[in-house]
Amino acid sequence: MPVTATPETFTNLIAGVTRRLQGREIDATLAETLNTEFSAASPAYESIVAACREAIAAGWMCNREAGGIKFGRVIKPGPETHGFSVDVVHMSDVKGPHHRHPNGEIDLVMPLSPAAKFDGHGAGWVVYGPGSAHYPTVSGGEALVLYLLPEGAIEFTRG
């Protein structure tokens, strides 16, 4: 776990996950793999949660707000993260804006409240395939959600 979460240490931490995503289909099988290799009980998961909490407290993560959602793109897509961008949002019992995932979306759900769920999922990984769309929704309390977007691709729509 990083002692001090800086953008550089956070990028290195996430690169350990994105390295495993290279060349993989973004589908339900990938969600199963991530939930096994980087489960909510794993040291990697705990390190990511701790780094996010620390970065938020330091003010460089989730430093924008709209509609009751704190958010921000933490890492632009690039070679360090194997072509994935990283966004982190802090949501509490709220439905976010409808959007489409041209290349898919890989989400890490980090409940801050024991009963919090993201799109009906508790702690762990959720994968949306290419072309999918949704209203991201957190219910049952507060949660952080880390979004990995291939090539940073996301399209906000009217739903």
C-alpha positions as CSV (number, residue, x, y, z in Angstrom):
1,M,0.0,0.0,0.0
2,P,1.4,3.4,-0.9
3,V,2.5,5.5,2.1
4,T,1.5,8.7,0.3
5,A,-0.9,8.5,-2.6
6,T,0.4,10.7,-5.3
7,P,-0.7,10.7,-8.9
8,E,2.5,8.7,-9.7
9,T,2.1,6.1,-7.0
10,F,-1.6,5.7,-7.9
11,T,-0.7,5.2,-11.6
12,N,1.8,2.5,-10.6
13,L,-0.8,0.8,-8.4
14,I,-3.5,0.8,-11.2
15,A,-0.9,-0.4,-13.8
16,G,-0.7,-3.6,-11.8
17,V,-4.4,-4.2,-12.7
18,T,-4.4,-2.8,-16.2
19,R,-1.4,-5.0,-17.2
20,R,-3.7,-8.0,-16.7
21,L,-6.4,-6.5,-19.0
22,Q,-4.2,-6.2,-22.1
23,G,-5.7,-8.1,-25.0
24,R,-8.7,-9.4,-22.9
25,E,-12.3,-9.3,-24.1
26,I,-14.3,-6.9,-21.9
27,D,-17.1,-9.3,-20.9
28,A,-18.5,-11.3,-18.0
29,T,-15.5,-13.6,-18.0
30,L,-13.2,-10.7,-17.3
31,A,-15.4,-9.7,-14.3
32,E,-15.0,-13.2,-13.0
33,T,-11.2,-13.1,-13.5
34,L,-10.9,-9.7,-11.8
35,N,-13.1,-10.7,-8.9
36,T,-10.8,-13.7,-8.4
37,E,-7.4,-12.1,-8.9
38,F,-8.2,-8.7,-7.3
39,S,-11.1,-9.6,-5.0
40,A,-12.5,-7.3,-2.4
41,A,-10.6,-9.4,0.2
42,S,-7.3,-9.0,-1.6
43,P,-4.4,-6.8,-0.6
44,A,-4.6,-5.1,-4.1
45,Y,-8.2,-4.1,-3.5
46,E,-7.3,-2.8,0.0
47,S,-4.4,-0.8,-1.4
48,I,-6.6,0.8,-4.1
49,V,-9.3,1.7,-1.5
50,A,-6.7,3.2,0.8
51,A,-5.0,5.1,-2.0
52,C,-8.4,6.6,-3.2
53,R,-9.3,7.7,0.3
54,E,-5.9,9.3,0.8
55,A,-6.0,11.0,-2.6
56,I,-9.5,12.4,-1.9
57,A,-8.3,13.7,1.4
58,A,-5.3,15.3,-0.3
59,G,-7.7,17.0,-2.8
60,W,-6.4,15.7,-6.1
61,M,-9.0,13.0,-6.6
62,C,-12.8,13.5,-6.9
63,N,-12.2,17.3,-6.9
64,R,-15.1,18.2,-9.1
65,E,-18.8,18.0,-8.3
66,A,-22.0,18.0,-10.3
67,G,-25.5,16.7,-9.3
68,G,-24.3,15.5,-5.9
69,I,-21.5,13.4,-7.5
70,K,-17.8,14.1,-6.9
71,F,-15.7,12.9,-9.8
72,G,-12.6,13.4,-11.8
73,R,-10.4,11.8,-14.5
74,V,-7.3,10.8,-12.5
75,I,-5.3,9.2,-15.3
76,K,-5.6,9.8,-19.1
77,P,-5.2,6.8,-21.3
78,G,-1.6,6.0,-22.1
79,P,1.1,3.4,-22.0
80,E,1.5,3.6,-18.2
81,T,-2.0,2.2,-17.8
82,H,-2.0,0.1,-21.0
83,G,-4.4,2.4,-22.8
84,F,-6.9,2.7,-20.1
85,S,-8.1,6.0,-18.5
86,V,-9.0,6.0,-14.8
87,D,-11.9,8.0,-13.4
88,V,-13.0,7.9,-9.8
89,V,-16.4,9.0,-8.5
90,H,-17.8,9.4,-5.0
91,M,-21.6,8.8,-5.0
92,S,-24.2,8.6,-2.2
93,D,-27.7,7.3,-3.0
94,V,-27.7,9.0,-6.4
95,K,-28.4,8.2,-10.1
96,G,-25.7,9.6,-12.4
97,P,-25.9,10.7,-16.0
98,H,-26.7,8.2,-18.7
99,H,-23.7,7.2,-20.7
100,R,-22.5,4.7,-23.3
101,H,-19.3,2.7,-23.3
102,P,-18.1,2.5,-26.9
103,N,-15.2,0.2,-25.9
104,G,-16.6,-1.2,-22.6
105,E,-16.2,-0.1,-19.0
106,I,-14.5,-1.9,-16.1
107,D,-15.6,-0.7,-12.7
108,L,-14.2,-1.3,-9.2
109,V,-17.0,-0.8,-6.6
110,M,-15.6,0.4,-3.2
111,P,-18.5,0.7,-0.7
112,L,-17.9,3.3,2.0
113,S,-21.2,2.4,3.7
114,P,-21.7,-1.3,4.5
115,A,-24.9,-1.7,2.4
116,A,-23.9,0.5,-0.5
117,K,-24.2,-1.0,-4.0
118,F,-23.3,0.3,-7.5
119,D,-25.9,-0.8,-10.1
120,G,-26.9,-3.5,-7.6
121,H,-23.3,-4.8,-7.0
122,G,-21.4,-4.7,-3.8
123,A,-17.6,-4.5,-3.3
124,G,-15.7,-5.9,-6.3
125,W,-15.6,-5.6,-10.1
126,V,-18.4,-5.0,-12.6
127,V,-17.7,-5.2,-16.3
128,Y,-19.9,-3.6,-19.1
129,G,-19.1,-4.8,-22.6
130,P,-18.5,-2.6,-25.7
131,G,-21.6,-0.6,-26.7
132,S,-23.4,-1.0,-23.4
133,A,-25.0,2.0,-21.6
134,H,-26.5,2.8,-18.2
135,Y,-27.4,5.3,-15.6
136,P,-24.7,4.6,-12.9
137,T,-26.5,4.4,-9.6
138,V,-25.4,4.0,-6.0
139,S,-28.0,2.9,-3.5
140,G,-27.8,2.0,0.2
141,G,-25.3,4.7,1.1
142,E,-21.9,5.9,-0.1
143,A,-19.5,4.3,-2.5
144,L,-16.4,5.1,-4.5
145,V,-16.4,3.7,-8.0
146,L,-13.2,3.5,-10.1
147,Y,-13.8,3.4,-13.9
148,L,-11.3,1.9,-16.3
149,L,-12.2,3.0,-19.8
150,P,-10.3,1.6,-22.8
151,E,-8.8,4.5,-24.7
152,G,-10.8,6.8,-22.3
153,A,-13.9,6.3,-24.5
154,I,-17.2,7.4,-23.0
155,E,-20.3,9.1,-24.5
156,F,-22.8,10.9,-22.4
157,T,-26.3,10.5,-23.8
158,R,-29.8,11.4,-23.0
159,G,-30.8,7.8,-22.2
